[in-house]
Amino acid sequence: MTDLSIEPISSTDPEAAPLIETRKLTRHFRVGRGLSRKMLHAVDDVDLTIGRQEIVALAGESGSGKSTIARLLAGVYTPTSGEIYYQGAALSSMRSRREQLAYRSDVPMVFQDPFSSLNPAFRVSHGILRSLKLHRGDLTRSQRYDEAERVVEEVGLSPAGDIMHRYPYELSGGQRQRIGFAQALAHKPKLILADEPVSMLDVSIRIGLLNLMAELRRSAGVSFLYITHDIASARYVADRLVIMYAGHIVESGPTESVLANPKHPYTDLLLGAVPDPRAPLTVGIEGDTGEPPKVIDPTPGCRFRWRCPLVVDECHRTTPTLRLLGDNHNAACHVAQPDPGQSEPADVKP
C-alpha cells in the first residue's frame, strides 16, 4: 500500500473535554423467548475517547461489537448502561428534539454498503439536499443547492452538477461511497462514524477513500471513528488503534506502537492472520485454535481465554481491565508485560 505520509494532527487541548467520550458503555440484547431467554453482551464496559481532528480506528473480527459502538454513538441504539459524553455533556441529558438534531448533525454516520444507503428512486442530490434542509434550515433553496455542489466537489466528484443529477445505479461503488461522505459533510460535522466504508469496494479504489478521510480531517477539521477489520488500512490512516474482542476493548494506543509491539494475544493473532506487507512483523501465535467468543450470558474471566495460548488460571476467574503498559499503550491482559522502564501498570481509559 502506498504511503501517504499523513502528518499527525494534535488533538484537543489536554485541559478541554474530549470531542466524544464513553464511560462504561454497555449494550445488551435479549435473545430467545420464555425460559430460554438469554442476554447477548454486544458491548460491555467500554471506555473510549476521540479527540478533535483525530482518526481513531476500531478494529476486530466480525461480532466483536464494533458496529454496535458506532450505532450507540449515532443514537440508533440506547445504552443498556453507561454514558456517552459529547464535548463534556451527557447525551442522556439532551431531551429536546433541537438538541438531538444538533448532535446528529455533528456526528453523522457513513454506512458499509454505499448502495443501500442511497434511495434508488431519487437522484443522488436528493439525500444531500434533504439533509441540508433538515440540519441547516437557515439556508435558502438556492444556497442549499450551492452547498450540495460544494460538498460533492470536496469529496472529489466533478463536475458536481452532473454527478448530482445521476441515480445511484449510474455511479460506481466508490462514487456512491463518496456521495455518502458528501451527505455527512453537508452537516458540517465534527465527527464522522465510518462503519467499514471501504470493505465492499474493490482494492484498487479503497486507497482513494482512505485518502479522502485524511484530506477531510485536514481540510474540514473532521474527526473519524474508522471501523474496520483490516489492520493494514487502519495503519495507513489512523492516529490511534483500538482493538475489540467479544464486546471488550482489549488493546489501544498509537497505531504504530500497537502494531509494532502488540501486548494482547488477540492483537498478535490479528497480525498473524492479516500481515502488513509494508513492514513484516514478528508474531507469537502461529494459528487460530479454540472456541469462538462466548457473548451470550458470559461468565467472568477473559473472553479470549478459549483461544489464547498464554492462558493462566487467573484468566478463567477475573475479567482483565486495561492497564498502561507503554507510552499511551494499554492492554487488558493478565500476562501482558510492560515495556522496559515503564512504571507499575495501572488501570486506564483508552
C-alpha positions as CSV (number, residue, x, y, z in Angstrom):
1,M,0.0,0.0,0.0
2,T,1.4,3.4,-1.0
3,D,2.5,5.6,1.9
4,L,0.5,8.9,2.0
5,S,2.9,10.3,4.7
6,I,0.0,11.7,6.7
7,E,1.2,14.1,9.3
8,P,-0.5,13.6,12.7
9,I,-2.6,16.5,13.8
10,S,-2.7,17.3,17.5
11,S,-5.9,16.6,19.3
12,T,-7.8,18.8,21.7
13,D,-6.2,20.8,24.5
14,P,-5.5,18.5,27.4
15,E,-7.4,20.8,29.7
16,A,-10.5,20.7,27.5
17,A,-13.1,17.9,27.3
18,P,-12.6,15.2,24.5
19,L,-14.8,15.6,21.5
20,I,-16.6,12.4,22.5
21,E,-16.1,10.1,25.4
22,T,-17.8,6.9,26.6
23,R,-17.7,5.7,30.2
24,K,-18.6,2.1,31.0
25,L,-20.7,2.0,27.8
26,T,-22.7,-1.2,27.7
27,R,-25.3,-2.6,25.3
28,H,-27.1,-6.0,25.8
29,F,-29.7,-7.6,23.6
30,R,-32.3,-10.2,24.7
31,V,-32.3,-13.4,22.6
32,G,-34.7,-16.3,22.8
33,R,-38.1,-16.5,24.5
34,G,-39.6,-17.7,27.7
35,L,-37.4,-19.9,29.8
36,S,-34.8,-20.0,27.1
37,R,-34.4,-16.2,27.1
38,K,-30.8,-15.1,27.4
39,M,-28.7,-11.9,27.2
40,L,-26.3,-11.2,24.4
41,H,-23.5,-8.9,25.6
42,A,-22.7,-7.0,22.4
43,V,-20.7,-4.2,24.2
44,D,-19.5,-4.3,27.9
45,D,-17.9,-1.5,29.9
46,V,-16.3,0.3,27.0
47,D,-14.3,3.5,27.8
48,L,-13.4,5.3,24.6
49,T,-12.2,8.8,23.8
50,I,-11.9,10.6,20.4
51,G,-10.2,14.0,20.2
52,R,-10.7,16.8,17.8
53,Q,-9.2,16.3,14.3
54,E,-8.3,12.7,15.3
55,I,-8.8,9.5,13.3
56,V,-9.3,6.5,15.6
57,A,-9.6,3.0,14.1
58,L,-11.7,0.5,15.9
59,A,-10.7,-3.0,14.7
60,G,-11.6,-6.5,15.4
61,E,-13.3,-9.5,13.8
62,S,-17.0,-9.8,12.9
63,G,-19.2,-9.9,16.1
64,S,-16.7,-8.1,18.3
65,G,-19.1,-5.1,18.9
66,K,-17.5,-2.5,16.6
67,S,-20.7,-1.6,14.7
68,T,-22.8,-1.7,17.9
69,I,-20.5,1.0,19.3
70,A,-21.0,3.1,16.2
71,R,-24.8,2.8,16.4
72,L,-24.7,3.7,20.1
73,L,-22.7,6.8,19.3
74,A,-25.0,7.7,16.4
75,G,-28.1,7.3,18.7
76,V,-29.5,4.4,16.8
77,Y,-29.3,2.3,20.0
78,T,-29.7,3.5,23.5
79,P,-27.1,2.2,26.1
80,T,-28.1,-0.5,28.5
81,S,-25.9,1.2,31.0
82,G,-23.0,3.7,30.9
83,E,-22.9,7.1,29.3
84,I,-21.7,8.9,26.2
85,Y,-20.4,12.5,26.6
86,Y,-20.2,14.9,23.7
87,Q,-18.0,17.8,24.3
88,G,-18.4,17.2,28.1
89,A,-22.2,17.0,28.0
90,A,-24.0,13.7,28.6
91,L,-26.2,12.6,25.7
92,S,-28.8,11.3,28.2
93,S,-29.3,15.0,29.2
94,M,-30.3,16.0,25.7
95,R,-34.0,15.8,25.8
96,S,-35.3,18.3,23.2
97,R,-35.6,17.5,19.5
98,R,-33.4,20.5,18.8
99,E,-30.6,19.2,20.9
100,Q,-30.9,15.7,19.4
101,L,-30.9,17.0,15.8
102,A,-27.9,19.2,16.6
103,Y,-26.0,16.2,17.9
104,R,-26.9,14.0,14.9
105,S,-25.8,16.8,12.6
106,D,-22.4,16.9,14.4
107,V,-22.0,13.1,14.5
108,P,-23.3,11.6,11.2
109,M,-22.7,8.0,10.1
110,V,-21.4,6.6,6.8
111,F,-22.5,3.0,6.3
112,Q,-20.8,0.0,4.9
113,D,-23.0,-0.6,1.9
114,P,-22.9,2.5,-0.4
115,F,-25.8,1.4,-2.5
116,S,-28.4,0.6,0.2
117,S,-27.7,3.9,2.0
118,L,-29.0,5.8,-1.1
119,N,-32.6,5.7,-2.2
120,P,-32.5,4.2,-5.8
121,A,-35.7,6.1,-6.7
122,F,-34.1,9.5,-6.3
123,R,-31.2,11.3,-7.8
124,V,-28.1,11.4,-5.6
125,S,-28.8,15.1,-4.9
126,H,-32.0,14.2,-3.0
127,G,-30.3,12.9,0.1
128,I,-27.8,15.8,0.3
129,L,-30.5,18.4,-0.2
130,R,-32.8,16.7,2.3
131,S,-30.0,16.6,4.9
132,L,-29.3,20.3,4.4
133,K,-33.0,21.2,4.8
134,L,-33.2,19.2,8.0
135,H,-30.0,20.2,9.7
136,R,-29.3,23.6,8.2
137,G,-32.6,25.2,7.9
138,D,-31.2,28.7,7.7
139,L,-30.2,28.2,4.1
140,T,-32.4,29.2,1.2
141,R,-33.2,26.7,-1.6
142,S,-30.5,28.1,-3.9
143,Q,-28.0,28.2,-1.1
144,R,-28.7,24.5,-0.3
145,Y,-28.0,23.6,-3.9
146,D,-24.8,25.6,-4.0
147,E,-23.7,23.9,-0.7
148,A,-24.6,20.5,-2.1
149,E,-22.4,21.1,-5.1
150,R,-19.6,22.3,-2.8
151,V,-19.6,19.1,-0.7
152,V,-19.8,16.9,-3.8
153,E,-16.7,18.7,-5.2
154,E,-15.0,18.4,-1.8
155,V,-15.2,14.6,-1.8
156,G,-13.6,14.5,-5.2
157,L,-16.5,14.2,-7.6
158,S,-16.8,16.5,-10.6
159,P,-18.5,18.0,-12.4
160,A,-20.7,18.2,-9.3
161,G,-23.8,19.3,-11.3
162,D,-23.6,16.2,-13.5
163,I,-23.0,13.8,-10.6
164,M,-25.9,15.2,-8.6
165,H,-28.4,14.6,-11.4
166,R,-27.5,10.9,-11.6
167,Y,-29.2,8.0,-10.0
168,P,-27.3,5.7,-7.6
169,Y,-27.2,2.9,-10.1
170,E,-25.4,5.2,-12.6
171,L,-22.4,5.6,-10.2
172,S,-19.6,3.2,-9.3
173,G,-19.3,1.8,-5.8
174,G,-16.5,4.2,-5.0
175,Q,-18.6,7.2,-6.3
176,R,-21.6,6.1,-4.2
177,Q,-19.5,5.9,-1.1
178,R,-18.1,9.4,-1.8
179,I,-21.7,10.6,-2.0
180,G,-22.2,9.0,1.4
181,F,-19.3,11.1,2.7
182,A,-20.8,14.2,1.0
183,Q,-24.1,13.7,2.8
184,A,-22.3,13.5,6.1
185,L,-20.1,16.5,5.2
186,A,-23.2,18.6,4.4
187,H,-24.0,18.8,8.1
188,K,-20.6,20.5,8.8
189,P,-19.9,17.6,11.2
190,K,-17.3,17.4,13.9
191,L,-17.1,13.5,13.9
192,I,-18.0,11.1,11.2
193,L,-18.7,7.5,12.2
194,A,-17.4,5.4,9.2
195,D,-18.6,1.8,9.6
196,E,-16.3,-0.3,7.3
197,P,-16.7,2.3,4.5
198,V,-14.3,0.5,2.1
199,S,-14.9,-3.1,2.8
200,M,-17.3,-3.6,-0.1
201,L,-15.2,-1.7,-2.6
202,D,-12.5,-3.1,-4.9
203,V,-9.0,-3.0,-3.5
204,S,-8.0,-0.6,-6.3
205,I,-10.3,2.2,-5.2
206,R,-10.1,1.7,-1.4
207,I,-7.0,3.8,-1.2
208,G,-8.9,6.8,-2.7
209,L,-11.5,6.6,0.1
210,L,-8.8,6.4,2.8
211,N,-7.0,9.4,1.3
212,L,-10.4,11.2,1.3
213,M,-10.8,10.6,5.0
214,A,-7.3,12.0,5.7
215,E,-8.0,15.0,3.5
216,L,-11.3,15.8,5.1
217,R,-9.6,15.6,8.5
218,R,-7.1,18.2,7.2
219,S,-9.4,20.5,5.2
220,A,-12.6,20.4,7.2
221,G,-11.3,19.6,10.7
222,V,-13.4,16.4,11.0
223,S,-12.6,13.6,13.3
224,F,-13.3,10.0,12.3
225,L,-14.1,6.8,14.1
226,Y,-13.0,4.3,11.4
227,I,-14.4,0.9,12.0
228,T,-12.6,-1.9,10.2
229,H,-11.4,-5.4,10.3
230,D,-8.4,-4.5,8.0
231,I,-5.3,-3.8,10.1
232,A,-3.4,-2.6,7.0
233,S,-5.9,0.2,6.3
234,A,-6.0,1.1,10.0
235,R,-2.3,1.5,9.9
236,Y,-2.5,3.6,6.8
237,V,-4.9,6.3,8.0
238,A,-5.4,6.1,11.8
239,D,-3.6,8.0,14.6
240,R,-4.8,5.6,17.3
241,L,-5.8,1.9,17.1
242,V,-8.4,0.3,19.4
243,I,-8.8,-3.5,19.3
244,M,-12.1,-5.1,20.3
245,Y,-12.9,-8.7,21.1
246,A,-16.2,-10.1,22.2
247,G,-17.6,-6.7,23.3
248,H,-14.5,-5.6,25.2
249,I,-11.6,-3.3,24.3
250,V,-8.5,-5.5,24.7
251,E,-5.8,-3.1,23.5
252,S,-5.4,0.5,22.4
253,G,-2.7,3.0,21.7
254,P,-0.8,4.9,18.9
255,T,-1.2,2.8,15.8
256,E,2.4,2.2,15.1
257,S,3.1,1.2,18.7
258,V,0.2,-1.3,18.8
259,L,1.2,-2.9,15.6
260,A,5.0,-2.9,16.2
261,N,4.7,-4.1,19.8
262,P,1.3,-5.9,20.4
263,K,0.6,-6.6,24.0
264,H,-2.5,-8.7,23.8
265,P,-2.5,-12.2,22.3
266,Y,-5.6,-11.3,20.2
267,T,-3.8,-8.4,18.6
268,D,-1.0,-10.9,17.9
269,L,-3.5,-13.2,16.3
270,L,-4.9,-10.4,14.1
271,L,-1.4,-9.5,12.9
272,G,-0.6,-13.1,12.1
273,A,-3.9,-13.5,10.1
274,V,-3.6,-10.3,8.1
275,P,0.1,-9.4,7.9
276,D,1.1,-5.9,6.6
277,P,3.4,-6.3,3.6
278,R,4.9,-2.9,4.2
279,A,6.6,-3.9,7.4
280,P,6.9,-7.6,8.3
281,L,6.1,-8.1,12.0
282,T,7.2,-10.9,14.3
283,V,4.1,-12.5,15.8
284,G,3.9,-15.1,18.5
285,I,0.8,-17.0,17.6
286,E,1.1,-19.5,14.7
287,G,-2.6,-20.1,14.1
288,D,-6.1,-19.7,15.5
289,T,-7.4,-22.5,17.7
290,G,-10.1,-22.9,20.3
291,E,-13.7,-21.9,20.6
292,P,-15.4,-18.7,19.3
293,P,-16.1,-15.9,21.8
294,K,-18.8,-16.5,24.4
295,V,-21.0,-13.4,24.5
296,I,-24.4,-14.9,25.5
297,D,-24.5,-14.7,29.3
298,P,-20.7,-14.8,29.5
299,T,-19.1,-15.9,32.8
300,P,-16.4,-13.8,34.5
301,G,-12.9,-14.1,33.0
302,C,-11.1,-13.1,29.9
303,R,-13.3,-13.8,26.9
304,F,-10.3,-14.7,24.7
305,R,-9.2,-17.4,27.1
306,W,-10.7,-20.2,25.0
307,R,-8.4,-19.3,22.1
308,C,-5.4,-17.9,23.9
309,P,-2.1,-19.9,24.0
310,L,-0.9,-17.9,27.1
311,V,-3.9,-18.6,29.3
312,V,-3.3,-18.9,33.0
313,D,-5.7,-19.8,35.9
314,E,-6.4,-16.1,36.6
315,C,-7.8,-15.7,33.1
316,H,-10.7,-18.1,34.0
317,R,-11.5,-16.2,37.2
318,T,-11.1,-12.5,36.6
319,T,-12.0,-10.2,33.7
320,P,-8.9,-8.2,32.9
321,T,-9.0,-4.4,32.7
322,L,-7.0,-2.1,30.6
323,R,-3.5,-1.3,32.0
324,L,-0.9,1.1,30.9
325,L,2.0,-1.0,29.6
326,G,3.8,1.5,27.3
327,D,3.7,5.1,26.1
328,N,-0.1,5.7,25.9
329,H,-0.3,1.9,25.1
330,N,-2.9,-0.1,27.0
331,A,-3.9,-3.7,27.1
332,A,-6.4,-5.8,29.1
333,C,-4.4,-9.0,29.7
334,H,-3.3,-10.7,32.9
335,V,0.0,-11.9,31.4
336,A,1.0,-8.9,29.3
337,Q,4.2,-7.3,30.4
338,P,5.0,-3.5,30.4
339,D,7.8,-2.0,28.3
340,P,11.2,-1.8,29.9
341,G,11.4,1.2,32.2
342,Q,7.6,1.5,32.3
343,S,6.3,2.0,35.9
344,E,3.9,-0.5,37.5
345,P,0.9,-0.9,35.3
346,A,-2.3,0.9,36.3
347,D,-5.9,0.8,35.2
348,V,-6.5,3.4,32.5
349,K,-9.0,4.5,29.9
350,P,-8.3,4.1,26.1
